Amino acid sequence: MDGLPRRMYSAAAIVENRLRRKCPAAPAAMPVTTVHVEPRKPGASGYREAAQRGGALARALLQGRPALA
């Protein structure tokens, strides 16, 4: 564009372009903050099992996989 003036855009076109380009993406699902798992048996072994199941459930939810309880 040698010697020619820059393109002129209307204010409405500029605003529409900025809104379209800088529009935030659709909100993602809320991140997992709490997972509730009931112990199936009493004692320390039940606690460990529940913690392992809760960890597996949280990882599945964070990766977008269906959570199997």
SEPA-862692 format. One line per field, with one value per residue (C-alpha): residue number from 1; residue in three letters; x, y, z. Coordinates in Angstrom, 2 decimals. Example, Ala and Ser with C-alpha at 12.3 -4.5 7.8 and 13.67 -1.06 7.14 Angstrom:
BEGIN
ronu	1/2
nuke	ALA/SER
east	12.30/13.67
north	-4.50/-1.06
up	7.80/7.14
//
This chain:
BEGIN
ronu	1/2/3/4/5/6/7/8/9/10/11/12/13/14/15/16/17/18/19/20/21/22/23/24/25/26/27/28/29/30/31/32/33/34/35/36/37/38/39/40/41/42/43/44/45/46/47/48/49/50/51/52/53/54/55/56/57/58/59/60/61/62/63/64/65/66/67/68/69
nuke	MET/ASP/GLY/LEU/PRO/ARG/ARG/MET/TYR/SER/ALA/ALA/ALA/ILE/VAL/GLU/ASN/ARG/LEU/ARG/ARG/LYS/CYS/PRO/ALA/ALA/PRO/ALA/ALA/MET/PRO/VAL/THR/THR/VAL/HIS/VAL/GLU/PRO/ARG/LYS/PRO/GLY/ALA/SER/GLY/TYR/ARG/GLU/ALA/ALA/GLN/ARG/GLY/GLY/ALA/LEU/ALA/ARG/ALA/LEU/LEU/GLN/GLY/ARG/PRO/ALA/LEU/ALA
east	0.00/2.56/1.24/-2.29/-3.91/-4.58/-7.95/-10.69/-13.11/-16.25/-16.31/-18.98/-16.80/-13.81/-15.86/-17.39/-13.96/-12.48/-15.40/-15.25/-11.47/-11.19/-14.38/-13.54/-13.94/-16.92/-16.40/-15.07/-16.57/-15.76/-12.57/-12.82/-12.23/-13.78/-14.42/-16.50/-15.90/-17.34/-15.09/-16.41/-14.76/-13.62/-10.09/-6.94/-7.30/-10.76/-9.36/-6.53/-8.95/-11.29/-8.34/-7.23/-10.75/-11.12/-7.81/-8.83/-12.19/-10.56/-8.05/-10.84/-12.86/-9.86/-9.08/-12.70/-13.44/-16.71/-16.30/-17.15/-17.85
north	0.00/2.54/6.07/5.02/5.91/3.13/1.42/3.21/1.18/2.33/2.43/-0.28/-2.56/-2.04/-2.84/-5.91/-7.14/-6.66/-8.40/-11.28/-11.77/-11.26/-13.01/-15.48/-19.14/-21.00/-21.67/-25.12/-27.34/-26.35/-28.01/-30.79/-29.41/-32.07/-35.78/-37.60/-41.35/-43.53/-46.22/-49.71/-51.37/-50.08/-49.29/-48.14/-50.47/-49.04/-45.52/-46.35/-48.01/-44.99/-42.63/-44.65/-44.73/-40.99/-40.30/-42.39/-40.60/-37.15/-38.06/-39.35/-36.17/-33.92/-35.79/-35.51/-39.20/-40.45/-41.07/-44.59/-44.68
up	0.00/-1.02/-0.73/0.14/3.46/5.94/5.78/7.67/9.74/11.46/15.24/15.26/13.11/15.41/18.52/16.88/15.80/19.28/20.95/18.53/18.81/22.55/23.54/26.30/25.51/26.86/30.56/31.32/33.94/37.48/38.73/41.26/44.73/46.96/46.49/49.08/49.45/52.20/53.75/52.98/55.98/59.37/60.43/58.74/55.77/55.06/55.27/52.84/50.41/50.54/49.96/46.94/45.49/46.12/44.38/41.38/41.25/41.38/38.65/36.42/36.91/36.23/33.02/31.84/32.08/33.55/37.25/38.32/42.04
//
